[in-house]
């Protein structure tokens, strides 16, 4: 999967916007980050809840791994060169839905 496809999908979600986050790109809904892109465009960081994260790692360990922030796990790191596009889109949608207001998700 290419970063351009990630960008296109993330921005297709309601009220999603792209903004810089230090030296990363980020995708946000109403100011809340749901995906970041580290420099190099090889990976995306997707901020999932614990259950979604563990399921994604279990089912797709060939391209999904835990995303650490210090000792804390915040989501998943996805290696785009190995990633399955429909799975990545599902992960991104889950992260967006987690951060978006309930009324927006339900709409």
C-alpha positions as CSV (number, residue, x, y, z in Angstrom):
1,X,0.0,0.0,0.0
2,X,1.3,3.5,-0.8
3,X,1.1,6.5,1.5
4,X,-1.0,8.3,-1.1
5,X,-3.7,5.7,-0.7
6,X,-3.6,6.1,3.1
7,X,-3.9,9.9,2.7
8,X,-6.8,9.6,0.3
9,X,-8.7,7.2,2.5
10,X,-8.0,9.1,5.8
11,X,-9.2,12.4,4.2
12,X,-12.3,10.7,2.9
13,X,-13.6,10.2,6.4
14,X,-16.0,12.8,7.7
15,X,-14.3,16.0,9.1
16,X,-10.9,14.4,8.7
17,X,-8.0,16.8,8.1
18,X,-4.2,16.5,7.7
19,X,-1.9,18.6,9.8
20,X,1.8,18.5,10.8
21,X,2.7,16.9,14.1
22,X,6.3,17.7,14.9
23,X,8.2,16.0,12.0
24,X,5.3,13.6,11.3
25,X,2.1,14.1,9.2
26,X,-1.1,13.5,11.1
27,X,-4.7,12.9,10.3
28,X,-7.2,14.3,12.8
29,X,-10.9,14.5,13.4
30,X,-11.9,17.7,15.2
31,X,-8.3,18.1,16.3
32,X,-7.9,14.6,17.7
33,X,-5.1,12.5,16.0
34,X,-6.1,9.1,14.7
35,X,-3.2,8.3,12.4
36,X,0.4,9.7,12.1
37,X,2.9,9.2,9.3
38,X,6.6,9.2,10.4
39,X,9.2,10.6,8.0
40,X,10.0,8.3,5.1
41,X,6.4,7.2,4.4
42,X,7.3,3.5,5.1
43,X,4.9,3.2,8.1
44,X,1.7,4.6,9.5
45,X,0.9,4.7,13.2
46,X,-2.8,3.9,13.9
47,X,-4.2,4.7,17.3
48,X,-6.6,1.9,18.2
49,X,-8.1,0.7,21.5
50,X,-6.5,-2.3,23.2
51,X,-8.9,-4.9,21.8
52,X,-8.7,-3.7,18.2
53,X,-4.9,-3.5,18.5
54,X,-4.5,-7.0,19.8
55,X,-6.8,-8.4,17.2
56,X,-4.9,-6.6,14.4
57,X,-1.6,-7.9,15.6
58,X,-2.9,-11.4,16.0
59,X,-4.5,-11.5,12.5
60,X,-1.9,-9.5,10.5
61,X,1.5,-9.9,12.2
62,X,3.2,-9.8,8.9
63,X,2.7,-6.1,8.7
64,X,1.2,-4.9,12.0
65,X,3.1,-4.5,15.3
66,X,2.6,-2.7,18.6
67,X,3.2,1.0,18.6
68,X,5.2,2.0,21.7
69,X,5.4,5.5,23.2
70,X,8.0,4.9,25.9
71,X,6.7,1.8,27.7
72,X,3.1,2.5,26.8
73,X,1.4,0.9,23.8
74,X,-0.8,3.4,22.0
75,X,-1.9,1.5,18.8
76,X,-0.2,-0.2,15.9
77,X,2.6,0.4,13.5
78,X,1.8,-0.7,10.0
79,X,4.5,-1.5,7.4
80,X,3.0,-0.2,4.2
81,X,5.1,-2.2,1.8
82,X,3.7,-5.4,3.2
83,X,0.2,-4.2,4.1
84,X,-3.1,-5.4,2.8
85,X,-5.0,-2.2,1.7
86,X,-8.5,-3.3,2.9
87,X,-7.2,-4.2,6.3
88,X,-5.3,-0.9,6.6
89,X,-8.5,1.0,5.7
90,X,-10.4,-0.9,8.3
91,X,-7.8,0.0,10.9
92,X,-7.9,3.6,9.9
93,X,-11.7,3.7,10.1
94,X,-11.6,2.1,13.6
95,X,-9.1,4.7,14.8
96,X,-11.2,7.6,13.3
97,X,-14.4,6.2,14.9
98,X,-12.6,6.0,18.2
99,X,-11.7,9.7,18.1
100,X,-14.7,11.2,16.3
101,X,-17.7,12.4,18.2
102,X,-20.4,9.7,18.4
103,X,-22.9,11.8,16.5
104,X,-20.4,12.0,13.6
105,X,-19.7,8.3,13.6
106,X,-23.5,7.5,13.7
107,X,-24.2,9.9,10.8
